[in-house]
Amino acid sequence: MHRRRLVVALLALILLAGCNALSAPSSGTETLTPAAVPEGVPTAAPGVPAAEGVTALDADRLLAADARRREATSYRLTRTVEIRGRNWTTRIDRDRRVAANGTIYERVETEGSPGLTPAVARSELWKDGSAVFVRTYDQDGTRIERGPFPSVPGHFRRWVMLREQLAAGGEYRVEQTTEGVVLRTAEPPPLEEGVIPISLGEPRNVTARLTVEESGLVRSLRLRYDTTVRGETVRVEITHRLTAVGNTTIDRPDWVG
């Protein structure tokens, strides 16, 4: 029983913050402060001024437009986190698929190394209406969590937090390209320590790049920064991409009861 409680505690430490896998949970009192964009000024996307140059974003408008586009379609969202030390690399892969009817399948896998090995190796989520099923395995292949849940566990609910942190802080250079509007950091956004689902130090030397459609849909982002783990300086790189927009379907997994 003691071992099971320890494993569950490790699960909470590793997966909370949303790798969003990747972000720390909101306190419930934080608000987004939109940048002042005068009326009548052309925009390249909601909340993004059209003129090329350095600007802050109207985070409320951009995130609201992104949410509207997602709610109206199906899509696949993949996110990869790599943490690189002197002689080791730890990787977290997250795959979230949302069907047109709102059904969700999500899978998180970790590949550890001697420098940093997460306690959880794989966790899966299936949500269809109010039905929620989750199963989770540790690095030894032992199943430590399975079955119906009354709601989506916290470690699967923090998917959007990274986009919110990047949109709400810092300043960006605006470039209009064939991919859409590309935003590159001019003044880094302030990031919380819990950017990824592993306890590391404060982010430093932050750079970010976002690609946004004219509709406001955030199609991809890349975030890089330095931090520390057990006194060692490490490099973190997060890539996040939206694909199969309008063409994503999901089959019910065999393990769902």
PyMOL commands that set and color helices and strands:
alter all, ss='L'
color gray80, all
select helices_A, chain A and resi 2-15+59-71+154-156+161-168+193-195
alter helices_A, ss='H'
color red, helices_A
select strands_A, chain A and resi 43-45+48-49+53-55+75-84+89-98+104-111+120-128+131-138+143-149+171-177+180-187+204-212+218-229+232-243
alter strands_A, ss='S'
color yellow, strands_A
deselect
rebuild
show_as cartoon
